[in-house]
Amino acid sequence: MELPLVVGVDGSEAGMRAVDWAADEATLHGIPLRLVYASLWARYEGAALAEGLDASSERKLPHDIVEVAARRAHRRATDLKVATEVLPEEPVPALLRAGRNASALVVGARGRSGIAELLLGSVGLAVAARAHCPVIVLRGSHDNQARTGIRQRIALGVGGEPHHAAAVRFAFREAEERRVPLEAVRAWRRPAHENAGHPLLAGAPARLHEERAAQTPGGGAARRRHRPHPSVELHRRTVEGTARRVLLDASAHADLLVVGARRRHGHFGLQLGRVAHTVLHHSACPVAVVPQPA
């Protein structure tokens, strides 16, 4: 059975742009699209959601909202299989449950501020932190930069931890389906005790740290995953700087930024590290958070 791509619909323009992106993505992968509206969404986003709706939208019933979203998806792809569902509950548990039988979850980047989506809203952040399937957050949608294929590149954040294996697989599949290059980016930093400005410590030591970064387990995973995807043009790049800054810079030149997420067992399930948290708030392109199965 083909697992659908699930989109959280909230009636806002940011949510409708997520429908556009997801319709293109579902068509690309040849899978159905499922639109989910949780009727208690306003409890999470509050005034920010209201500001994203015009007066006529505020009076629409939940079924009207998902039907409008379905028509919008069909305008993008007339042959796309689209299902709609209205759930009388809060959005986070509704989307998390929908994600158990989904290829991925897609949410818009509607934040709490009246300024256009400068920060990710609480729904998107909670879903990205706890879902057991990949979650794509439509960063960059406020300036129409979240359209599929405008930059012709997928960026992958590569680290030294084992929780990147699933993200590597996801990134290769996306690059192969889109027929675009994959850029595997690894950040590295010079140890604090080395003074980059000292003439005797410049050059060779810096190259040594850069070479070590390139040889991390995450980089090896990218090389191994390349073998079953020979058509993907892989570029491996190591950049000096913090992982957060390096990935944000990479997002400015990509259609999708892919990052891994590790499990932290406990009451809240899957949690986000600082790097994933930062790029979800500030990336210039959509972000895919891919959990590593336990």
Phi and psi restraints in degrees (value plus and minus 20) as a CYANA .aco file:
   2 GLU   PHI     -96.8   -56.8
   2 GLU   PSI     103.3   143.3
   3 LEU   PHI     -97.3   -57.3
   3 LEU   PSI     113.4   153.4
   4 PRO   PHI     -97.5   -57.5
   4 PRO   PSI     143.9   183.9
   5 LEU   PHI    -111.6   -71.6
   5 LEU   PSI     102.2   142.2
   6 VAL   PHI    -120.6   -80.6
   6 VAL   PSI     113.5   153.5
   7 VAL   PHI    -140.8  -100.8
   7 VAL   PSI     110.9   150.9
   8 GLY   PHI    -101.8   -61.8
   8 GLY   PSI      99.8   139.8
   9 VAL   PHI    -127.6   -87.6
   9 VAL   PSI     107.5   147.5
  10 ASP   PHI    -143.2  -103.2
  10 ASP   PSI     -17.0    23.0
  11 GLY   PHI      68.8   108.8
  11 GLY   PSI     -30.1     9.9
  12 SER   PHI    -104.7   -64.7
  12 SER   PSI     145.1   185.1
  13 GLU   PHI     -85.7   -45.7
  13 GLU   PSI     -55.5   -15.5
  14 ALA   PHI     -81.5   -41.5
  14 ALA   PSI     -59.3   -19.3
  15 GLY   PHI     -86.9   -46.9
  15 GLY   PSI     -56.8   -16.8
  16 MET   PHI     -89.8   -49.8
  16 MET   PSI     -54.6   -14.6
  17 ARG   PHI     -85.2   -45.2
  17 ARG   PSI     -53.2   -13.2
  18 ALA   PHI     -84.4   -44.4
  18 ALA   PSI     -56.6   -16.6
  19 VAL   PHI     -82.7   -42.7
  19 VAL   PSI     -63.8   -23.8
  20 ASP   PHI     -77.7   -37.7
  20 ASP   PSI     -69.7   -29.7
  21 TRP   PHI     -83.7   -43.7
  21 TRP   PSI     -63.7   -23.7
  22 ALA   PHI     -86.9   -46.9
  22 ALA   PSI     -55.6   -15.6
  23 ALA   PHI     -82.5   -42.5
  23 ALA   PSI     -62.3   -22.3
  24 ASP   PHI     -83.9   -43.9
  24 ASP   PSI     -62.0   -22.0
  25 GLU   PHI     -86.9   -46.9
  25 GLU   PSI     -64.1   -24.1
  26 ALA   PHI     -83.3   -43.3
  26 ALA   PSI     -59.5   -19.5
  27 THR   PHI     -83.4   -43.4
  27 THR   PSI     -62.3   -22.3
  28 LEU   PHI     -79.6   -39.6
  28 LEU   PSI     -61.5   -21.5
  29 HIS   PHI    -111.5   -71.5
  29 HIS   PSI     -26.0    14.0
  30 GLY   PHI      47.2    87.2
  30 GLY   PSI      19.6    59.6
  31 ILE   PHI    -144.8  -104.8
  31 ILE   PSI     139.6   179.6
  32 PRO   PHI     -91.3   -51.3
  32 PRO   PSI     143.0   183.0
  33 LEU   PHI    -135.1   -95.1
  33 LEU   PSI     115.1   155.1
  34 ARG   PHI    -143.7  -103.7
  34 ARG   PSI     102.6   142.6
  35 LEU   PHI    -121.4   -81.4
  35 LEU   PSI     102.4   142.4
  36 VAL   PHI    -137.8   -97.8
  36 VAL   PSI     105.6   145.6
  37 TYR   PHI    -137.4   -97.4
  37 TYR   PSI     102.1   142.1
  38 ALA   PHI    -120.5   -80.5
  38 ALA   PSI     100.7   140.7
  39 SER   PHI     -89.2   -49.2
  39 SER   PSI     -34.6     5.4
  40 LEU   PHI    -119.3   -79.3
  40 LEU   PSI       1.2    41.2
  41 TRP   PHI     -76.8   -36.8
  41 TRP   PSI     -57.9   -17.9
  42 ALA   PHI     -80.0   -40.0
  42 ALA   PSI     -43.5    -3.5
  43 ARG   PHI     -83.6   -43.6
  43 ARG   PSI     -47.3    -7.3
  44 TYR   PHI    -107.0   -67.0
  44 TYR   PSI     -72.2   -32.2
  45 GLU   PHI    -113.8   -73.8
  45 GLU   PSI     -37.7     2.3
  46 GLY   PHI      35.0    75.0
  46 GLY   PSI    -147.3  -107.3
  47 ALA   PHI     -83.0   -43.0
  47 ALA   PSI     -52.2   -12.2
  48 ALA   PHI     -82.4   -42.4
  48 ALA   PSI     -60.1   -20.1
  49 LEU   PHI     -86.8   -46.8
  49 LEU   PSI     -61.6   -21.6
  50 ALA   PHI     -81.1   -41.1
  50 ALA   PSI     -58.4   -18.4
  51 GLU   PHI     -86.0   -46.0
  51 GLU   PSI     -46.5    -6.5
  52 GLY   PHI    -102.0   -62.0
  52 GLY   PSI     -25.3    14.7
  53 LEU   PHI    -128.2   -88.2
  53 LEU   PSI     120.3   160.3
  54 ASP   PHI    -104.1   -64.1
  54 ASP   PSI     155.3   195.3
  55 ALA   PHI     -81.0   -41.0
  55 ALA   PSI     -59.0   -19.0
  56 SER   PHI     -88.0   -48.0
  56 SER   PSI     -55.3   -15.3
  57 SER   PHI     -85.1   -45.1
  57 SER   PSI     -54.4   -14.4
  58 GLU   PHI     -82.8   -42.8
  58 GLU   PSI     -46.9    -6.9
  59 ARG   PHI    -111.5   -71.5
  59 ARG   PSI     -25.0    15.0
  60 LYS   PHI     -94.1   -54.1
  60 LYS   PSI     124.9   164.9
  61 LEU   PHI     -98.5   -58.5
  61 LEU   PSI     135.8   175.8
  62 PRO   PHI     -71.4   -31.4
  62 PRO   PSI     -61.3   -21.3
  63 HIS   PHI     -86.1   -46.1
  63 HIS   PSI     -51.0   -11.0
  64 ASP   PHI     -85.3   -45.3
  64 ASP   PSI     -60.0   -20.0
  65 ILE   PHI     -83.4   -43.4
  65 ILE   PSI     -66.3   -26.3
  66 VAL   PHI     -90.4   -50.4
  66 VAL   PSI     -50.3   -10.3
  67 GLU   PHI     -89.0   -49.0
  67 GLU   PSI     -58.9   -18.9
  68 VAL   PHI     -82.2   -42.2
  68 VAL   PSI     -62.0   -22.0
  69 ALA   PHI     -84.1   -44.1
  69 ALA   PSI     -59.3   -19.3
  70 ALA   PHI     -85.2   -45.2
  70 ALA   PSI     -61.5   -21.5
  71 ARG   PHI     -83.9   -43.9
  71 ARG   PSI     -57.5   -17.5
  72 ARG   PHI     -84.2   -44.2
  72 ARG   PSI     -62.2   -22.2
  73 ALA   PHI     -83.3   -43.3
  73 ALA   PSI     -60.8   -20.8
  74 HIS   PHI     -88.1   -48.1
  74 HIS   PSI     -48.3    -8.3
  75 ARG   PHI     -86.5   -46.5
  75 ARG   PSI     -51.0   -11.0
  76 ARG   PHI     -94.4   -54.4
  76 ARG   PSI     -57.6   -17.6
  77 ALA   PHI    -169.5  -129.5
  77 ALA   PSI      83.4   123.4
  78 THR   PHI     -85.7   -45.7
  78 THR   PSI     -48.7    -8.7
  79 ASP   PHI    -113.1   -73.1
  79 ASP   PSI     -16.7    23.3
  80 LEU   PHI     -90.3   -50.3
  80 LEU   PSI     114.2   154.2
  81 LYS   PHI     -99.3   -59.3
  81 LYS   PSI      99.4   139.4
  82 VAL   PHI    -144.8  -104.8
  82 VAL   PSI     107.2   147.2
  83 ALA   PHI    -137.1   -97.1
  83 ALA   PSI     127.8   167.8
  84 THR   PHI    -143.4  -103.4
  84 THR   PSI     131.3   171.3
  85 GLU   PHI    -171.2  -131.2
  85 GLU   PSI     113.2   153.2
  86 VAL   PHI    -132.0   -92.0
  86 VAL   PSI     104.7   144.7
  87 LEU   PHI    -137.3   -97.3
  87 LEU   PSI     105.8   145.8
  88 PRO   PHI    -101.6   -61.6
  88 PRO   PSI      43.5    83.5
  89 GLU   PHI    -175.1  -135.1
  89 GLU   PSI    -199.9  -159.9
  90 GLU   PHI     -94.3   -54.3
  90 GLU   PSI     131.1   171.1
  91 PRO   PHI     -89.4   -49.4
  91 PRO   PSI     -56.6   -16.6
  92 VAL   PHI     -83.6   -43.6
  92 VAL   PSI     -75.3   -35.3
  93 PRO   PHI     -81.7   -41.7
  93 PRO   PSI     -54.0   -14.0
  94 ALA   PHI     -83.9   -43.9
  94 ALA   PSI     -66.1   -26.1
  95 LEU   PHI     -91.9   -51.9
  95 LEU   PSI     -56.5   -16.5
  96 LEU   PHI     -82.9   -42.9
  96 LEU   PSI     -60.6   -20.6
  97 ARG   PHI     -88.6   -48.6
  97 ARG   PSI     -59.9   -19.9
  98 ALA   PHI     -83.2   -43.2
  98 ALA   PSI     -51.8   -11.8
  99 GLY   PHI     -91.0   -51.0
  99 GLY   PSI     -33.4     6.6
 100 ARG   PHI     -88.2   -48.2
 100 ARG   PSI     -43.8    -3.8
 101 ASN   PHI    -146.7  -106.7
 101 ASN   PSI      32.7    72.7
 102 ALA   PHI    -157.6  -117.6
 102 ALA   PSI     128.9   168.9
 103 SER   PHI     -90.9   -50.9
 103 SER   PSI     -51.8   -11.8
 104 ALA   PHI    -190.4  -150.4
 104 ALA   PSI     142.2   182.2
 105 LEU   PHI    -130.5   -90.5
 105 LEU   PSI     120.3   160.3
 106 VAL   PHI    -142.3  -102.3
 106 VAL   PSI     109.8   149.8
 107 VAL   PHI    -153.3  -113.3
 107 VAL   PSI     128.0   168.0
 108 GLY   PHI     -97.5   -57.5
 108 GLY   PSI     142.5   182.5
 109 ALA   PHI    -116.0   -76.0
 109 ALA   PSI      26.9    66.9
 110 ARG   PHI     -95.8   -55.8
 110 ARG   PSI      96.0   136.0
 111 GLY   PHI    -117.3   -77.3
 111 GLY   PSI    -194.7  -154.7
 112 ARG   PHI    -103.5   -63.5
 112 ARG   PSI     -39.0     1.0
 113 SER   PHI    -101.9   -61.9
 113 SER   PSI     132.1   172.1
 114 GLY   PHI     -92.0   -52.0
 114 GLY   PSI     -40.8    -0.8
 115 ILE   PHI     -90.3   -50.3
 115 ILE   PSI     120.0   160.0
 116 ALA   PHI     -78.5   -38.5
 116 ALA   PSI      80.5   120.5
 117 GLU   PHI      25.2    65.2
 117 GLU   PSI      25.6    65.6
 118 LEU   PHI     -90.0   -50.0
 118 LEU   PSI     -52.2   -12.2
 119 LEU   PHI    -147.4  -107.4
 119 LEU   PSI     132.0   172.0
 120 LEU   PHI     -92.9   -52.9
 120 LEU   PSI     119.9   159.9
 121 GLY   PHI     -93.3   -53.3
 121 GLY   PSI     149.8   189.8
 122 SER   PHI     -87.3   -47.3
 122 SER   PSI     -52.0   -12.0
 123 VAL   PHI     -85.1   -45.1
 123 VAL   PSI     -72.1   -32.1
 124 GLY   PHI     -79.9   -39.9
 124 GLY   PSI     -60.5   -20.5
 125 LEU   PHI     -87.0   -47.0
 125 LEU   PSI     -63.7   -23.7
 126 ALA   PHI     -86.7   -46.7
 126 ALA   PSI     -59.7   -19.7
 127 VAL   PHI     -87.7   -47.7
 127 VAL   PSI     -63.5   -23.5
 128 ALA   PHI     -82.8   -42.8
 128 ALA   PSI     -51.7   -11.7
 129 ALA   PHI     -98.3   -58.3
 129 ALA   PSI     -43.4    -3.4
 130 ARG   PHI    -144.1  -104.1
 130 ARG   PSI     -31.2     8.8
 131 ALA   PHI     -88.9   -48.9
 131 ALA   PSI     131.2   171.2
 132 HIS   PHI    -121.4   -81.4
 132 HIS   PSI      -7.0    33.0
 133 CYS   PHI    -149.1  -109.1
 133 CYS   PSI     146.6   186.6
 134 PRO   PHI     -78.0   -38.0
 134 PRO   PSI     121.8   161.8
 135 VAL   PHI    -140.7  -100.7
 135 VAL   PSI     104.9   144.9
 136 ILE   PHI    -127.2   -87.2
 136 ILE   PSI     100.5   140.5
 137 VAL   PHI    -125.7   -85.7
 137 VAL   PSI     107.2   147.2
 138 LEU   PHI    -100.4   -60.4
 138 LEU   PSI      44.8    84.8
 139 ARG   PHI     -84.5   -44.5
 139 ARG   PSI     131.7   171.7
 140 GLY   PHI      63.8   103.8
 140 GLY   PSI     -21.8    18.2
 141 SER   PHI     -94.9   -54.9
 141 SER   PSI     -39.5     0.5
 142 HIS   PHI     -88.4   -48.4
 142 HIS   PSI     -44.4    -4.4
 143 ASP   PHI    -133.7   -93.7
 143 ASP   PSI       2.3    42.3
 144 ASN   PHI      44.3    84.3
 144 ASN   PSI       5.8    45.8
 145 GLN   PHI    -110.8   -70.8
 145 GLN   PSI     -18.8    21.2
 146 ALA   PHI    -112.9   -72.9
 146 ALA   PSI      -5.3    34.7
 147 ARG   PHI     -89.5   -49.5
 147 ARG   PSI     127.2   167.2
 148 THR   PHI     -89.1   -49.1
 148 THR   PSI     106.9   146.9
 149 GLY   PHI      62.4   102.4
 149 GLY   PSI      -1.5    38.5
 150 ILE   PHI    -101.5   -61.5
 150 ILE   PSI     -41.8    -1.8
 151 ARG   PHI    -130.7   -90.7
 151 ARG   PSI     -31.9     8.1
 152 GLN   PHI      38.3    78.3
 152 GLN   PSI      26.8    66.8
 153 ARG   PHI    -182.7  -142.7
 153 ARG   PSI     121.3   161.3
 154 ILE   PHI    -129.1   -89.1
 154 ILE   PSI     114.8   154.8
 155 ALA   PHI    -129.3   -89.3
 155 ALA   PSI     118.2   158.2
 156 LEU   PHI    -145.0  -105.0
 156 LEU   PSI     103.8   143.8
 157 GLY   PHI    -100.5   -60.5
 157 GLY   PSI      97.5   137.5
 158 VAL   PHI    -127.3   -87.3
 158 VAL   PSI     107.6   147.6
 159 GLY   PHI    -142.4  -102.4
 159 GLY   PSI    -195.5  -155.5
 160 GLY   PHI    -114.0   -74.0
 160 GLY   PSI     -18.5    21.5
 161 GLU   PHI    -114.0   -74.0
 161 GLU   PSI     135.5   175.5
 162 PRO   PHI     -90.9   -50.9
 162 PRO   PSI     -31.2     8.8
 163 HIS   PHI     -97.9   -57.9
 163 HIS   PSI     -10.4    29.6
 164 HIS   PHI    -115.3   -75.3
 164 HIS   PSI     -28.1    11.9
 165 ALA   PHI     -79.7   -39.7
 165 ALA   PSI     -66.1   -26.1
 166 ALA   PHI     -85.4   -45.4
 166 ALA   PSI     -57.4   -17.4
 167 ALA   PHI     -84.6   -44.6
 167 ALA   PSI     -58.7   -18.7
 168 VAL   PHI     -82.8   -42.8
 168 VAL   PSI     -66.1   -26.1
 169 ARG   PHI     -80.3   -40.3
 169 ARG   PSI     -64.5   -24.5
 170 PHE   PHI     -81.3   -41.3
 170 PHE   PSI     -65.1   -25.1
 171 ALA   PHI     -83.4   -43.4
 171 ALA   PSI     -60.9   -20.9
 172 PHE   PHI     -85.1   -45.1
 172 PHE   PSI     -61.3   -21.3
 173 ARG   PHI     -82.7   -42.7
 173 ARG   PSI     -62.2   -22.2
 174 GLU   PHI     -84.1   -44.1
 174 GLU   PSI     -64.3   -24.3
 175 ALA   PHI     -83.7   -43.7
 175 ALA   PSI     -58.9   -18.9
 176 GLU   PHI     -87.4   -47.4
 176 GLU   PSI     -64.9   -24.9
 177 GLU   PHI     -84.4   -44.4
 177 GLU   PSI     -58.6   -18.6
 178 ARG   PHI    -103.5   -63.5
 178 ARG   PSI     -34.4     5.6
 179 ARG   PHI      39.8    79.8
 179 ARG   PSI      29.5    69.5
 180 VAL   PHI    -149.7  -109.7
 180 VAL   PSI     140.1   180.1
 181 PRO   PHI     -87.2   -47.2
 181 PRO   PSI     134.5   174.5
 182 LEU   PHI    -133.4   -93.4
 182 LEU   PSI     105.3   145.3
 183 GLU   PHI    -126.8   -86.8
 183 GLU   PSI      91.4   131.4
 184 ALA   PHI    -112.1   -72.1
 184 ALA   PSI      93.2   133.2
 185 VAL   PHI    -128.0   -88.0
 185 VAL   PSI     108.8   148.8
 186 ARG   PHI    -143.8  -103.8
 186 ARG   PSI     102.5   142.5
 187 ALA   PHI    -105.7   -65.7
 187 ALA   PSI     127.0   167.0
 188 TRP   PHI    -161.5  -121.5
 188 TRP   PSI     134.6   174.6
 189 ARG   PHI    -154.5  -114.5
 189 ARG   PSI     120.7   160.7
 190 ARG   PHI     -89.6   -49.6
 190 ARG   PSI     117.4   157.4
 191 PRO   PHI     -74.8   -34.8
 191 PRO   PSI     126.0   166.0
 192 ALA   PHI     -79.9   -39.9
 192 ALA   PSI     -49.4    -9.4
 193 HIS   PHI     -97.8   -57.8
 193 HIS   PSI     -28.3    11.7
 194 GLU   PHI    -113.9   -73.9
 194 GLU   PSI     108.4   148.4
 195 ASN   PHI    -114.2   -74.2
 195 ASN   PSI      89.1   129.1
 196 ALA   PHI     -82.2   -42.2
 196 ALA   PSI     -45.0    -5.0
 197 GLY   PHI    -102.1   -62.1
 197 GLY   PSI     -31.9     8.1
 198 HIS   PHI     -97.1   -57.1
 198 HIS   PSI     107.5   147.5
 199 PRO   PHI     -81.3   -41.3
 199 PRO   PSI     -48.4    -8.4
 200 LEU   PHI    -100.5   -60.5
 200 LEU   PSI     -33.9     6.1
 201 LEU   PHI    -128.3   -88.3
 201 LEU   PSI     -19.2    20.8
 202 ALA   PHI    -106.0   -66.0
 202 ALA   PSI     144.6   184.6
 203 GLY   PHI      64.9   104.9
 203 GLY   PSI    -125.0   -85.0
 204 ALA   PHI     -77.8   -37.8
 204 ALA   PSI     -67.8   -27.8
 205 PRO   PHI     -78.8   -38.8
 205 PRO   PSI     -60.0   -20.0
 206 ALA   PHI     -83.4   -43.4
 206 ALA   PSI     -62.2   -22.2
 207 ARG   PHI     -83.2   -43.2
 207 ARG   PSI     -55.5   -15.5
 208 LEU   PHI     -82.9   -42.9
 208 LEU   PSI     -65.3   -25.3
 209 HIS   PHI     -84.2   -44.2
 209 HIS   PSI     -58.4   -18.4
 210 GLU   PHI     -85.8   -45.8
 210 GLU   PSI     -61.4   -21.4
 211 GLU   PHI     -85.5   -45.5
 211 GLU   PSI     -58.9   -18.9
 212 ARG   PHI     -83.0   -43.0
 212 ARG   PSI     -60.5   -20.5
 213 ALA   PHI     -82.5   -42.5
 213 ALA   PSI     -58.9   -18.9
 214 ALA   PHI     -88.4   -48.4
 214 ALA   PSI     -40.6    -0.6
 215 GLN   PHI    -119.7   -79.7
 215 GLN   PSI      -4.7    35.3
 216 THR   PHI     -86.9   -46.9
 216 THR   PSI     141.0   181.0
 217 PRO   PHI     -75.1   -35.1
 217 PRO   PSI     -56.7   -16.7
 218 GLY   PHI     -82.3   -42.3
 218 GLY   PSI     -60.2   -20.2
 219 GLY   PHI     -84.8   -44.8
 219 GLY   PSI     -57.8   -17.8
 220 GLY   PHI     -83.7   -43.7
 220 GLY   PSI     -57.5   -17.5
 221 ALA   PHI     -82.2   -42.2
 221 ALA   PSI     -59.5   -19.5
 222 ALA   PHI     -84.3   -44.3
 222 ALA   PSI     -60.5   -20.5
 223 ARG   PHI     -86.4   -46.4
 223 ARG   PSI     -61.8   -21.8
 224 ARG   PHI     -87.2   -47.2
 224 ARG   PSI     -60.7   -20.7
 225 ARG   PHI     -88.3   -48.3
 225 ARG   PSI     -41.8    -1.8
 226 HIS   PHI     -87.0   -47.0
 226 HIS   PSI     -47.9    -7.9
 227 ARG   PHI     -81.0   -41.0
 227 ARG   PSI     -66.9   -26.9
 228 PRO   PHI     -98.8   -58.8
 228 PRO   PSI     -19.3    20.7
 229 HIS   PHI    -148.0  -108.0
 229 HIS   PSI      40.7    80.7
 230 PRO   PHI     -85.2   -45.2
 230 PRO   PSI     -40.3    -0.3
 231 SER   PHI     -96.5   -56.5
 231 SER   PSI     -33.6     6.4
 232 VAL   PHI    -100.7   -60.7
 232 VAL   PSI     107.7   147.7
 233 GLU   PHI    -102.6   -62.6
 233 GLU   PSI      88.5   128.5
 234 LEU   PHI    -119.8   -79.8
 234 LEU   PSI     108.2   148.2
 235 HIS   PHI    -137.7   -97.7
 235 HIS   PSI     101.1   141.1
 236 ARG   PHI    -123.2   -83.2
 236 ARG   PSI     108.9   148.9
 237 ARG   PHI    -155.8  -115.8
 237 ARG   PSI     112.0   152.0
 238 THR   PHI    -131.1   -91.1
 238 THR   PSI     113.9   153.9
 239 VAL   PHI    -151.8  -111.8
 239 VAL   PSI     113.3   153.3
 240 GLU   PHI     -94.6   -54.6
 240 GLU   PSI     110.5   150.5
 241 GLY   PHI     125.8   165.8
 241 GLY   PSI     156.5   196.5
 242 THR   PHI     -90.9   -50.9
 242 THR   PSI     129.8   169.8
 243 ALA   PHI     -79.6   -39.6
 243 ALA   PSI     -57.9   -17.9
 244 ARG   PHI     -83.2   -43.2
 244 ARG   PSI     -66.5   -26.5
 245 ARG   PHI     -88.6   -48.6
 245 ARG   PSI     -61.2   -21.2
 246 VAL   PHI     -82.9   -42.9
 246 VAL   PSI     -63.1   -23.1
 247 LEU   PHI     -91.9   -51.9
 247 LEU   PSI     -55.6   -15.6
 248 LEU   PHI     -83.6   -43.6
 248 LEU   PSI     -59.8   -19.8
 249 ASP   PHI     -83.9   -43.9
 249 ASP   PSI     -60.8   -20.8
 250 ALA   PHI     -85.0   -45.0
 250 ALA   PSI     -52.5   -12.5
 251 SER   PHI     -85.6   -45.6
 251 SER   PSI     -43.0    -3.0
 252 ALA   PHI     -91.0   -51.0
 252 ALA   PSI     -32.2     7.8
 253 HIS   PHI    -143.6  -103.6
 253 HIS   PSI       0.1    40.1
 254 ALA   PHI    -150.1  -110.1
 254 ALA   PSI     137.1   177.1
 255 ASP   PHI    -106.0   -66.0
 255 ASP   PSI     -43.1    -3.1
 256 LEU   PHI    -174.6  -134.6
 256 LEU   PSI     113.8   153.8
 257 LEU   PHI    -128.4   -88.4
 257 LEU   PSI     104.8   144.8
 258 VAL   PHI    -129.5   -89.5
 258 VAL   PSI     107.2   147.2
 259 VAL   PHI    -150.9  -110.9
 259 VAL   PSI     130.2   170.2
 260 GLY   PHI    -110.1   -70.1
 260 GLY   PSI     139.9   179.9
 261 ALA   PHI    -155.6  -115.6
 261 ALA   PSI     117.2   157.2
 262 ARG   PHI    -118.3   -78.3
 262 ARG   PSI     136.2   176.2
 263 ARG   PHI    -106.8   -66.8
 263 ARG   PSI     116.2   156.2
 264 ARG   PHI    -142.1  -102.1
 264 ARG   PSI      81.8   121.8
 265 HIS   PHI     -83.8   -43.8
 265 HIS   PSI     117.4   157.4
 266 GLY   PHI     141.0   181.0
 266 GLY   PSI    -185.7  -145.7
 267 HIS   PHI     -83.2   -43.2
 267 HIS   PSI     -55.4   -15.4
 268 PHE   PHI    -114.7   -74.7
 268 PHE   PSI     -15.5    24.5
 269 GLY   PHI      46.2    86.2
 269 GLY   PSI    -155.8  -115.8
 270 LEU   PHI     -87.5   -47.5
 270 LEU   PSI     110.3   150.3
 271 GLN   PHI    -140.5  -100.5
 271 GLN   PSI     141.0   181.0
 272 LEU   PHI    -119.9   -79.9
 272 LEU   PSI     122.2   162.2
 273 GLY   PHI    -100.7   -60.7
 273 GLY   PSI     157.2   197.2
 274 ARG   PHI     -85.6   -45.6
 274 ARG   PSI     -55.2   -15.2
 275 VAL   PHI     -86.3   -46.3
 275 VAL   PSI     -70.7   -30.7
 276 ALA   PHI     -81.3   -41.3
 276 ALA   PSI     -59.9   -19.9
 277 HIS   PHI     -80.5   -40.5
 277 HIS   PSI     -62.9   -22.9
 278 THR   PHI     -86.9   -46.9
 278 THR   PSI     -66.7   -26.7
 279 VAL   PHI     -88.4   -48.4
 279 VAL   PSI     -49.8    -9.8
 280 LEU   PHI     -84.4   -44.4
 280 LEU   PSI     -51.0   -11.0
 281 HIS   PHI    -104.5   -64.5
 281 HIS   PSI     -49.0    -9.0
 282 HIS   PHI    -149.9  -109.9
 282 HIS   PSI     -18.7    21.3
 283 SER   PHI     -81.7   -41.7
 283 SER   PSI     127.9   167.9
 284 ALA   PHI    -107.7   -67.7
 284 ALA   PSI     -22.0    18.0
 285 CYS   PHI    -161.5  -121.5
 285 CYS   PSI     149.5   189.5
 286 PRO   PHI     -75.7   -35.7
 286 PRO   PSI     127.0   167.0
 287 VAL   PHI    -139.4   -99.4
 287 VAL   PSI     110.2   150.2
 288 ALA   PHI    -124.7   -84.7
 288 ALA   PSI      97.8   137.8
 289 VAL   PHI    -118.4   -78.4
 289 VAL   PSI      96.7   136.7
 290 VAL   PHI    -133.4   -93.4
 290 VAL   PSI      94.2   134.2
 291 PRO   PHI     -96.9   -56.9
 291 PRO   PSI     125.1   165.1
 292 GLN   PHI    -109.3   -69.3
 292 GLN   PSI     100.0   140.0
 293 PRO   PHI     -77.5   -37.5
 293 PRO   PSI     124.9   164.9
